[in-house]
Amino acid sequence: MVFTAPQILFKRRLISVITLPLLLMLLLAGVSIWQISRLLLAMEWVEHTDQVIAQANRVQRLVTEVESGIRGYRLTDDSEFLAPYQQAQVLVEPSFQALITLVSDNPPQVQRLVQMRLQYQEWSKSTPSLIAPKQNGEVPPTAIIKTRNQLMNVIRREMSEFIQTEERLRDARSQRVRQTTQVVIGSSVALAALLGIILAYFIWRQIYSVSQSYEQALSNAQEQTEVAQYSAQRLAALHEIDQAILAVQPIESLAHEMLLKLKDIFAFEQGAVILFNFETNEGKILAGQVTEDTAGAVVPITKQIPLDLLDQCKPICYIKDIAALIERPPALERLLTENYHSFLVVPIMVEDNLIGSLNLLATQADAFNPKAQETAHEVTSQLAIAIQQSRLRKQLQDYATELEQRVSKRTIELQEANEQLEAFSYTVAHDLRAPLRGIQGFAQALLEDYGDELDETAHSYIQQVFDGTDRMNNLVQDLLAYSRLSREEIKLTPVRLSQVVAEAQAQLESELRDRKAEIIVAEDLPDAMGHRPTLVQMVANLLSNAVKFVAPGVQPQIKVWAQEQDNWVRLWVEDNGIGIEPKYQEQIFGVFERLHGRETYPGTGIGLAIVRKGAERLGGQAGVVSVPTQGSRFWVELQAVR
């Protein structure tokens, strides 16, 4: 959300009106809390002093009870007086320690208590020397009694001075509490009054500022409302033009709607959209009217607008008053005779090329303000986009028509080529293979009828005839299979790869048995999308290839397994053959590509090409991973069953 300057100013003032009282209240609260904390601390020290005095009186009372108990026993020989002595004696030391802890913040008092405790301990040590003689009926030494009395007098005097010191300290702290209380009350009242004055002045200043800017804000709001209404009309017009462009309306209809929308936004008497043809120096009026020329009319460009004026239209041309011009071309003179004074020309540009213009006329001088000029320019830019899109659509339609004709022609040519290929396949299958069968028949008859009369050389020639015709027959059969695989329609269905491998093994049963090949097929072969006959042919070619290309004297060992990866199934055929060098691993999948002579490894050179072509027709791919002398791993990747 975007705020205007007055809104931002009002928002800031509103925030400050709310924030300042809060800050002042926080300041007052902070000062009050600080002063109250000081007051509470002073009161705590007064209470602490009272605790010290109470504990000192307790120590003094306990010491007095100890002394009274011993004195009563000495005077009466009654052991009952020893009971208070014994009870108080146990409590004196802990009481001294508690009192020392309480005055730990006052080192002189601590030192005084430590001295008194030592004196009491010395006085207490001589107590047994008074009790024991008395229990034996003897009189205690007078010197001990005198010394004890002196110590006790010192203890009483020191304790009295200790208590008097604490009482003076309590009085001082009480006075501090009273002073702090007065300071807290006085400062709080003064601070509250000061903050109240500051707050009142601040609020008055803000209210005064708001009242001063209120009239200006109202004026700005009214002006902004007018601008917003104008912008809304302009945006609505642009939006409707955009919708018309998306709806693929004819350019003439779109230009007519554009003129109507412009009239809703600002006033003018006549307007027209003109497309130029600089080859003929003519302009066609798409929509609107200029004097007597209406929509559809084709007139010279110079009749509508002077050419030198067109050169100056960057981005628009605006003549505030035609009558004020000293020199007027014929086109402008004609407009002036029709009582038009304001003339606005907005060029229509497509890829920096001038293709037309929007001409607006008004009888009032200087009728088009900057906002009207800007709106006319924006709308014309949209119209230029629509014209460009219309031309592009026309080009696309022409291209589509031409492409459709080419595709139709190419389809007919492909159909003719397929028909010719079918005819060729038929010729190969029948006309070419029939002579091969004839050659084989004559060679067989020659061998049967005249075999005894032929020497060893003739027999070898006849065997070469058999081998050649077999090789040619296999070649023709593989070529037909490759051609058929390239042409026939294949529909993918779920296929069990285990059944495909089993069927391929059955087709090669004789060859596998002759070569004593050992084939290990994984039990968990998954299903895949494919064409069963095509897959059987592909696997049979891979197995035949694996059996064939092994070193002499080596028993072929083949492993068939599968690997599932995401949406694909990769079928592997792994052998222990002679391997393939990396530079030939892609070449071997071409038609008639051989790496060895027919004498060493017989074949047509088409088997792996059928595997690659079949994989592509099934929507997959084929490849090999091999190291020379270490065998090969051929793979076929198929779509997984979903």
Protein Blocks (a to p, Z undefined) as FASTA:
>chain_A
ZZdfklmmmmmmmmmmmmmmmmmmmmmmmmmmmmmmmmmmmmmmmmmmmmmmmmmmmmmm
mmmmmmmmmmmmmmnopaklmmmmmmmmmmmmmmmmmmmmmmmmmmklmmmmmmmmmmmm
mmmmmmmmmmmmmmnopacdfklmmmmmmmmmmmmmmmmmmmmmmmmmmmmmmmmmmmmm
mmmmmmmmmmmmmmmmmmmmmmmmmmmmmmmmmmmmmmmmmmmmmmmmmmmmmmmmmmmm
mmmmmnopafklmmmmmmmmmmmmpgcfbdcdddddfknopacdfbdcehjbcghiacdf
klmocfklmmmmcfbdcdfblklpmbdcfklmmmmmnopabdcdddddeehiafbdcddd
dfbghkbcfklmmmmmmmmmmmmmmmmmmmmmmmmmmmmmmmmmmmmmmmmmmmmmmmmm
mmmmmmmmmmmmmmmmmmmmmmmmmmmmmmmmpcfklmmmmmmmmmmmmmmmmmmmmmmm
mmmmmmmccddddddfklmmmmmmmmmmmmmmmnopacdddfklccddddfklmmmmmmm
mmmmmmmmccehiacddddddddehjaccdddddfbebjafklmmmmmpghiafbdfklm
gcehlmmmmmmmmmmmnopacdddddehiapaddddddddZZ
